[in-house]
Amino acid sequence: MPGKWVPPVYDQQIDYKHPVLVPCLDFSAWLKQMFLPGDNVIVKMDIEGAEYPVLRKMIADDTLALVSVLHIEWHHDRFAWMTRDEHDDLYTAVSAQVEVLEWT
């Protein structure tokens, strides 16, 4: 998936044409392994557009229910493949299960 790349000079420019692959983990599996229902789990999520497939998987795996509060920066406006309606649908599904606090 397209991602963010910050040059070594840290000028904060995103190079969408040259994504960099980075190691990843299955966040749903990690949550399930580390926490129990009723634990106070606060997640801060700023993953440059990957929030959409990650959150969809968390809903499908029923691990979103393990999260108490989700602080998130959404990136629907940066990718042609993400429509506003798709974003709104996912936001509605997520906010039905967890407290969502947006930050920009």
Secondary structure per residue as TSV (DSSP state, phi and psi in degrees):
chain	resnum	aa	ss	phi	psi
A	1	M	-	360.0	147.3
A	2	P	-	-59.6	148.0
A	3	G	-	-140.7	-169.1
A	4	K	-	-105.1	140.6
A	5	W	-	-136.4	122.1
A	6	V	-	-106.2	120.9
A	7	P	-	-59.9	159.6
A	8	P	T	-56.3	-22.7
A	9	V	T	-82.4	-0.7
A	10	Y	-	55.6	44.1
A	11	D	-	-85.9	5.2
A	12	Q	-	64.3	24.9
A	13	Q	-	-88.7	137.5
A	14	I	-	-95.3	126.7
A	15	D	-	-104.4	89.8
A	16	Y	T	-72.8	-17.4
A	17	K	T	-84.0	-16.3
A	18	H	S	-131.6	68.0
A	19	P	-	-65.6	153.5
A	20	V	-	-112.3	126.4
A	21	L	-	-76.1	136.2
A	22	V	-	-129.9	154.7
A	23	P	-	-62.3	145.0
A	24	C	-	-132.4	166.0
A	25	L	-	-133.5	161.2
A	26	D	-	-82.1	101.7
A	27	F	H	-62.8	-37.9
A	28	S	H	-60.6	-47.5
A	29	A	H	-63.4	-39.8
A	30	W	H	-64.0	-45.6
A	31	L	H	-58.5	-45.3
A	32	K	H	-62.5	-35.3
A	33	Q	H	-75.9	-34.0
A	34	M	H	-95.3	-24.1
A	35	F	-	-130.6	157.7
A	36	L	-	-116.1	155.5
A	37	P	T	-54.8	137.0
A	38	G	T	97.0	-17.1
A	39	D	-	-66.0	152.0
A	40	N	-	-92.0	97.0
A	41	V	-	-109.8	118.7
A	42	I	E	-112.0	124.3
A	43	V	E	-113.7	131.5
A	44	K	E	-109.7	119.0
A	45	M	E	-124.3	117.0
A	46	D	-	-142.1	84.3
A	47	I	-	-122.9	32.1
A	48	E	T	52.5	46.5
A	49	G	T	102.2	-22.1
A	50	A	T	-72.7	-7.9
A	51	E	H	-60.6	-28.8
A	52	Y	H	-68.5	-55.1
A	53	P	H	-66.3	-33.5
A	54	V	H	-65.0	-47.8
A	55	L	H	-67.5	-37.2
A	56	R	H	-60.8	-42.8
A	57	K	H	-66.2	-39.1
A	58	M	H	-62.7	-37.8
A	59	I	H	-66.8	-46.3
A	60	A	H	-63.1	-37.9
A	61	D	T	-85.0	-3.1
A	62	D	T	60.1	32.8
A	63	T	-	-99.4	-12.5
A	64	L	G	-61.6	-29.6
A	65	A	G	-64.6	-16.6
A	66	L	G	-78.4	-14.6
A	67	V	-	-92.0	131.9
A	68	S	S	-86.2	-47.1
A	69	V	E	-137.7	136.1
A	70	L	E	-117.5	110.2
A	71	H	E	-91.2	122.6
A	72	I	E	-142.5	144.4
A	73	E	-	-108.3	116.4
A	74	W	-	-84.1	150.5
A	75	H	-	-130.4	31.1
A	76	H	G	-61.4	-26.7
A	77	D	G	-85.2	0.4
A	78	R	G	-104.8	-3.9
A	79	F	-	-130.7	127.8
A	80	A	T	-63.5	-27.4
A	81	W	T	-76.0	-10.3
A	82	M	-	-106.8	113.4
A	83	T	-	-86.0	160.4
A	84	R	H	-63.7	-36.8
A	85	D	H	-64.0	-41.6
A	86	E	H	-62.5	-42.7
A	87	H	H	-60.5	-48.7
A	88	D	H	-61.5	-39.7
A	89	D	H	-63.2	-44.3
A	90	L	H	-68.3	-42.2
A	91	Y	H	-56.4	-44.4
A	92	T	H	-61.9	-44.5
A	93	A	H	-64.9	-41.2
A	94	V	H	-69.4	-47.6
A	95	S	H	-69.0	-15.4
A	96	A	T	-73.6	-20.0
A	97	Q	T	-109.8	-23.3
A	98	V	S	-146.7	151.1
A	99	E	E	-68.9	124.4
A	100	V	E	-111.2	124.0
A	101	L	E	-118.2	118.4
A	102	E	E	-90.8	143.6
A	103	W	-	-139.1	152.7
A	104	T	-	-125.0	360.0
